[in-house]
Amino acid sequence: MRDPRPTPPEGQQVSNETTYGYFGPRGTFTQAALAAHLESVGAADRLDASVPFATVTAVLDAVQAGEIDLGVVPIENSVEGGVSATLDALNARDELYIRAEVLVPITFVLAARPGTTLESVRAVGSHSHAWAQVRGWMEANLPAAHYVPTLSTAAAAEDLSGLDDLTYQAAVCARMAADTFGLEVLASDIGDNASAVTRFVVVSGPGHLPAATGADKTTIMLFQHDDHAGGLLEMLEQFAARGINMTRLESRPTGAAMGSYGFSIDFEGHLDDARVAETLMSLHRVAARVRFFGSYPRADARPAEVVPSASDESFADARDWLEQLRTQG
Ligand SMILES: O=C(O)C(=O)Cc1ccccc1
């Protein structure tokens, strides 16, 4: 009989022993991202055995310690920008690599215990990124409501259903979380931006570089030698000179001193592409440190547009030409 499961991209084969963890509890947007990822690699049946962790750092610690093979965490939001908790936690741990990315459209509901009216809601619990995306709706519909931060959107829903002495009466979460924890939906589609998308990453330990697909992304963090005029430009021109398009650039404080920053960058291409390899080698020369977080297939499978002068063939031709000069010149 034919195996009905889709064939996963090379380098992303999942065995029945592969263990997954995610930023939970059940009902988070991160769990939805894990479900979408498992579907795409033909391993939807692994969802039930996946382990929820209460924080992003707990997921990454479990991957680092080898308790789970792969962990899923949010990294970037189309409305709020980078998830700094994830960027900083990845950076603080050696030997963690991004193996895949997942894009999830985000829609929020306001959920409460059955019988609660909108008028009786005086405070709302949720994850800070969710709260930031429903501010407009809150100002228009619950202008006096206070915000209570919770570890995740689903944690707000779970606590609402199970604990009695809470300081909030409603949660901003996914409809799935409201259903999971027996809450009633007071209002749906309350996000200020109907096309909000969050990007999640699947993280593992070393030694599992996915094969190049032609539609890949690479994530790195760059650290400057010292603060000098043109320092950032010097690093960025390495990308421009080799026709590489960046898809995210953020500065993050290193924590070492006021004004000390690292640059977190996603760009198109794979470590096995000549233009990427050459760029990384040049960055290694001009930067104090280059942290490589992995090359992995793009979630939207959009192939990189590579100008002819930045193709693998063009780099190989240039190398052959140089070799010829060395032997005959
Ligand atoms: O709290 C959650 O459900 C998460 O997975 C983090 C999050 C919060 C808000 C938008 C997207 C992801």
The ligand as an ORCA input file, in Angstrom:
! r2SCAN-3c Opt
* xyz 0 1
  O       0.814     32.863     23.902
  C       0.721     32.194     22.846
  O      -0.306     31.618     22.472
  C       1.896     32.088     21.974
  O       2.082     31.097     21.314
  C       2.751     33.318     21.829
  C       2.045     34.273     20.927
  C       1.307     35.305     21.467
  C       0.641     36.199     20.609
  C       0.719     36.042     19.242
  C       1.451     34.984     18.712
  C       2.121     34.107     19.555
*
